[in-house]
Amino acid sequence: MHDHTQDVIHKDTHHNADSNANRNVDSNTRIEARFLVRHAGFSLDVNLDLPGRGVSGLFGHSGSGKTTCLRCVAGLEKPDSGYLRVNGEVWLDSDAGISLPTHKRPLGYVFQEPSLFPHLNVLRNLQFGQKRVPTSQHQVQLEQATALLGIDHLLERMPAGLSGGERQRVGIARALLTSPRLLLMDEPLAALDLKRKREILPYLERLHDELDIPVIYVSHSPEEMARLADHLVVLDGGKVIASGPIADTLSRLDLPAARTDDASVVVEGTAGDFDTAYGLLTVHLPESNSTMRLVHARIATGQRVRLAVKARDVSLTTSDQEGGSILNRLPVTVLEVAPAENPDHVIVRLNAGGTLLLARITRYSSDRLAVVPGQALWAQIKAVSLLT
Ligand SMILES: Nc1ncnc2c1ncn2[C@@H]1O[C@H](COP(=O)(O)OP(=O)(O)OP(=O)(O)O)[C@@H](O)[C@H]1O
């Protein structure tokens, strides 16, 4: 059965990291990281100030320095100079001669491929993670981790008998059971096919909603970022070229995420009516009378809802096209037009009554509609495309 929780993040327990960040400038709820690393042919020179709660995404092209940055946070790589303070605790201060070794840093690290012990069943693999910390410091219980990741039924199985997605869920549960104060995830979905990715994303969303462990999440995928991250850092050539709230950063056309095939934005709204006969949920967008409808399980009216909308699922028309099958038609103003990575596509940044959207259309259609900034158009989004 399709799990609709993958499409919408229920916001009642969702930490809005950026508004927290603005309210709370206290360095005890921040992650401050400065690293200078020099390799032959590559240097990383970053100064990050991240919210101490929620998910911070690290995005950038291959070779931009994302993994090097995570390795410095984990203490697996020693920067030439650096400083790292995680929610008030200094893990690295090269000026003061402080550098906690990796095993003293209370963090969980999830890689593309989980390295489970092949001779231990799932339960023993999980217990191995748990034994690394004294019982008094256990913040995440075994039952909680297995329920969150949906792996209760796999406990007796051996790793070789698990699918890639199941193995990764066990790997994430094992990282959580070390009761980390920071979780590092380096492209945890990259080794999985699309179907498995979609299967695992809802579990990651649940972690985000239900556990209070800050996460630094590395990915090439704007869609994953739109689904999971609160804050986004964009790296290029070992430097930070942008850092800010997810909704603004993902939709910026001067940054690489918006120009990729997978460009996506975050739309936040509140749940409205639910049409039981058709399973359609209405979501009210802020600051306007606009609504979007999508196929979804019922959510309490007024609850905050977060949607990831892919640029390729948004089309543009010059007038409101009634009589078609597309349920979502929003009046929009063109803010900006830019070439996409694919030279025959363009990407259009839109204001839908205060909500930012991206539309990815052919260069041909852009010329035919004569798309220019300031133009009033209609954006169409199929309700079914909001499923995935
Ligand atoms: N130990 C090292 N010695 C020399 N160069 C290195 C070393 N480690 C990483 N690099 C180089 O640093 C650059 C950044 O690598 P890094 O793995 O951090 O990039 P990334 O953004 O994570 O890339 P990808 O998305 O492909 O994983 C690359 O050019 C890599 O070859």
Ligand as a Chemical Component Dictionary entry (heavy atoms), coordinates in Angstrom:
data_LIG
# 
_chem_comp.id                   LIG 
_chem_comp.type                 NON-POLYMER 
_chem_comp.pdbx_formal_charge   0 
_chem_comp.three_letter_code    LIG 
# 
loop_
_chem_comp_atom.comp_id 
_chem_comp_atom.atom_id 
_chem_comp_atom.alt_atom_id 
_chem_comp_atom.type_symbol 
_chem_comp_atom.charge 
_chem_comp_atom.model_Cartn_x 
_chem_comp_atom.model_Cartn_y 
_chem_comp_atom.model_Cartn_z 
_chem_comp_atom.pdbx_ordinal 
LIG N1  N1  N 0 42.731 12.732 1.258  1  
LIG C1  C1  C 0 42.612 13.457 0.149  2  
LIG N2  N2  N 0 43.694 13.818 -0.575 3  
LIG C2  C2  C 0 43.560 14.565 -1.685 4  
LIG N3  N3  N 0 42.381 15.010 -2.171 5  
LIG C3  C3  C 0 41.279 14.674 -1.508 6  
LIG C4  C4  C 0 41.331 13.890 -0.314 7  
LIG N4  N4  N 0 40.051 13.732 0.143  8  
LIG C5  C5  C 0 39.262 14.374 -0.745 9  
LIG N5  N5  N 0 39.985 14.942 -1.717 10 
LIG C6  C6  C 0 39.476 15.736 -2.839 11 
LIG O1  O1  O 0 38.684 16.745 -2.310 12 
LIG C7  C7  C 0 37.609 17.047 -3.186 13 
LIG C8  C8  C 0 36.305 17.033 -2.407 14 
LIG O2  O2  O 0 35.972 15.691 -2.090 15 
LIG P1  P1  P 0 34.658 15.323 -1.288 16 
LIG O3  O3  O 0 34.599 13.833 -1.213 17 
LIG O4  O4  O 0 34.631 16.075 -0.013 18 
LIG O5  O5  O 0 33.536 15.890 -2.261 19 
LIG P2  P2  P 0 31.968 15.632 -2.249 20 
LIG O6  O6  O 0 31.326 16.962 -2.421 21 
LIG O7  O7  O 0 31.583 14.845 -1.047 22 
LIG O8  O8  O 0 31.824 14.781 -3.573 23 
LIG P3  P3  P 0 30.793 13.574 -3.946 24 
LIG O9  O9  O 0 29.459 14.222 -4.047 25 
LIG O10 O10 O 0 31.313 13.084 -5.243 26 
LIG O11 O11 O 0 30.881 12.566 -2.833 27 
LIG C9  C9  C 0 37.673 16.049 -4.314 28 
LIG O12 O12 O 0 38.261 16.677 -5.415 29 
LIG C10 C10 C 0 38.553 14.946 -3.754 30 
LIG O13 O13 O 0 39.263 14.305 -4.785 31 
# 
loop_
_chem_comp_bond.comp_id 
_chem_comp_bond.atom_id_1 
_chem_comp_bond.atom_id_2 
_chem_comp_bond.value_order 
_chem_comp_bond.pdbx_ordinal 
LIG N1  C1  SING 1  
LIG C1  N2  SING 2  
LIG C1  C4  DOUB 3  
LIG N2  C2  DOUB 4  
LIG C2  N3  SING 5  
LIG N3  C3  DOUB 6  
LIG C3  C4  SING 7  
LIG C3  N5  SING 8  
LIG C4  N4  SING 9  
LIG N4  C5  DOUB 10 
LIG C5  N5  SING 11 
LIG N5  C6  SING 12 
LIG C6  O1  SING 13 
LIG C6  C10 SING 14 
LIG O1  C7  SING 15 
LIG C7  C8  SING 16 
LIG C7  C9  SING 17 
LIG C8  O2  SING 18 
LIG O2  P1  SING 19 
LIG P1  O3  DOUB 20 
LIG P1  O4  SING 21 
LIG P1  O5  SING 22 
LIG O5  P2  SING 23 
LIG P2  O6  DOUB 24 
LIG P2  O7  SING 25 
LIG P2  O8  SING 26 
LIG O8  P3  SING 27 
LIG P3  O9  DOUB 28 
LIG P3  O10 SING 29 
LIG P3  O11 SING 30 
LIG C9  O12 SING 31 
LIG C9  C10 SING 32 
LIG C10 O13 SING 33 
# 
